[in-house]
Every structure is written in structure tokens, then in C-alpha cells.
Amino acid sequence: MIQIYNTFTKNKEEFRPINPPNVNMYVCGPTVYDFFHIGNSRTFIMTDIIRRYLEFAGYKVKYVMNITDVDDKIIGKSIEEKKSFKDVGVKYANYFLEDIKKLKIKEADVYPRPTEHMDSIINLIKELESKGFAYNVKGNVFYNVLKFKGYGKLSGKIIEDLESGARIEINEEKKNPLDFSLWKKAKDGEPYWESPWGKGRPGWHVECSAMSCLHLGNTFDIHAGGNDLIFPHHENEIAQSEAANGQHFVNYWMHFGFLNINNEKMSKSLGNFFTARDILKKYSAEAIRLFFSQAHYAGPLNFSEDLLFGAQKGLEKLNNLKRKIENELDSGTIDGVIPKLDFDKFKTAFSEAMDDNFNSPQAVAVIFDFIRDVNKLISETTKINSSFYTSVKNFLEITAGNVLGIIDFTKNKENDMATKEKELIELLIKLRQEAKAKKNYTLSDKIRDELKELGIVLEDTKDKTVYNIIN
């Protein structure tokens, strides 16, 4: 029986999906104006692990993650890069999809984008307006917070307290300082869409309401995101969706703790962040996933390279056993001893840990206890039947592999060599660029010419050097 801590009720509850074995899950994804930082990746990786465990437990998960592709920050980036907002959105969305693939995050069933769902967004705003929850002031449409009686029920915030704290914000168009934008009138030079209120674009909150309900229904099982989204984003989603549809919006709200640096929240605004792309240059995806798995998803986690290095070292124990398994299965010994190991005990312990609000630190501990016991049996036994190694491999595949994503038995030596070859070529390209920067053209030409002799042709573009392998 899976128990989930529900932010809405502030309690741990038995998970009861609306239409078992189907589970509908929505996760707030990135706003694509830059590379995402390693703090964002905590949410993406931990929701991936939760999804994987639900599938392990027999559920069929429809997993939706939005990609916000129109926003003030995207518009600002388009001005900075002198590109259209569409080009900026496509560029960084593609980078995002590349990087989450490198992090071994399973592909979502749907990646809805606001620019592709404008009709649904406009229709939702029209519904809110017709029911008296929205009002139009000269092409700007606002949500009337005081009309929604349950406002604050997710975050626990009280409207009167919020109003007194919001008095410093002056917007003469709003009836109440807490009212938030549903539709923004286009300013000169900004992207816009035609609407009943004139040219403009949607507010951030209404995009998620429209897209989640379109793809998962007016009421669905799980909505997840970072702690910073509880208020106002998720609170506003509830107000919009329930006012428009007249139905309870989400059954289980899940929120993820911050990734901190020196106990400060990691964020672009504070400048204390590393991109996931940068960290992936130093550490494997499996090490990053193990690092996150060693802390409970709901609590804060302090980031340091020492901790990541520790996760990488821990991963070596798992990979050493993996290599031992692969070598023994290749040899195919069938007349050896089958050591006694209670596999069911470890499987039960792993499931009990994950059933308890996805307690990944405890699940990781079960896996490393298993590795310790397996290594002890191997060291004490002279000749082992290969069926034992098959059972060990199966356990690690379904737990460390399929659920946590920290081991992959499908990787073979051929793939590893291809990766090393790619890294060596990129290293030579880097050395050539450094030689050119120092005006050592003899060395840079030598690297280019000798790579060409090996069938690797370099092409210098305006921004970088690319290579093609000629057979």
C-alpha cells in the first residue's frame, strides 16, 4: 500500500487513484529561456523516480510535463540574443530535452506548450469571466481572488494576511492587490495572440490549469512541483481550475525540497547555481541520481561537490558488482554452488521503503545492504553457479535500474568504447582550439590533418568546431 504525503491535507495518505490501474500525473516543467540548473533537476529526477516506482508497483502512468515557451524571461532573452521568442523557446526546449535524456529521465507522455494550447487557455479564461471570477480592464484580464471562497486552502495562507502584506503593490487596474493576471495586454514589440479582450498573451498560472485539465481531465491524481510553487502558482491553479470546472482539481499534491548551496536556496537570481549540463561534464547521470536519491524528496538538500563525489564513489561499489555479474554470466558456470540469500527479504524491504512516501534514502540503504551481503557470499564461496548471479542481476535491474535509474545492464563494452572515442575526439578538438588561440597553427593543422587521416573530418563554423566520421 503506497502512502503519499499530501501537501493539500498536510497528512500522509493511502494512494487511491481515480481509475486504477491508471494514474494521471502532472509536473511543472521548465520555462525555457536558459539551461536549467541542478536545483531544477532535483524535481525532474525525483518525479521520474516516483513515476518509475508507480510503474514498478503495477500502475499505468500518464505523465505530463509542461514546457513554458512564452514568458517575460523568454521575451527578455530574445531581445538579448536578437532572436524571435519562438527561436529562443525552441532552442532552450531542445537543450532541456537533451539534458534530461542524459540524466536518464524517462520521456513524458506529453510535453504541452502554451503556444500550442492558446485556444484552450482562452476558453478557460472566457469560462472564468462568464462565471464572474475574472474581469477585464482595458485588455488586461484578472482573476478576482475574493470570489473564490477556498483561496489559500493549499498553502494555508489567509486572505486577510495576504492583503495586508500586498498593500505595497500598486496596480490601479486590480480590484484587489491579490488578483492575478489571466491575460496580459500586449506591449509594443511583444508577441501576442488575438483574443476576445484584444491582442495579448496568457498569464503563467492559467497555462498550467488549461493544459493539465485538457490532457488529464478536470480532476486528476497527482500534481507535483518544487516547494516554491505552492504559493502562488499552485494555489492559483486550484482557484482557476475549480472555479471554471466546478470540480475538485487534484487529489494528491507533492512538493520537492530546495537544493541549497551553503544552506541558501540555489537560484539564478542569487547567482549561486550550476547548470545540469555543467555538472554532467564532471559526474555521471547515475551519480547525480544517487546523490538525490540519498535524501528524501520533500526535505532540503545541501549541494556540494564533495557530496556528489561521495555518491560517485558509492556508485563504484554497485558498478564493481555489475562487472563481476557480467563476467560470471559470460563464463556460464552451471556446476557451482548456489549461495543462500533471502532475495524476497530485500525485495520486500525495498518496496516497504518506497511505499512509505517514496523513501528513497531507505531504498538506497536496502540496495547497499544487498550489495554487502552478495559480496560477502562471493568472497566466502569458491565456485558459484551462474543462476545465483542471474538472480542478483534481476534484483538490481528492477530496483537500482528500473526504479532509481542508477545502473544499466544494457550498456555494453561497445557502447562504452564509442563514448570514450567521442570524448577523445572532443578533447583533441579542444586542444586544437587552444593551439589556434595561441597562434600555434603548426600544431592545430597537425591535429586536423591527422584526424582526417583517421577518417575524422573537422569543420570550423562561426561558433564551434564540429566533426564527421567518414567511413
Summary of the structure (lengths in Angstrom):
residues: 471
radius of gyration: 26.1
end to end distance: 55.2
largest distance: 84.1
contacts: 1461
relative contact order: 0.11
helix: 50%
strand: 17%
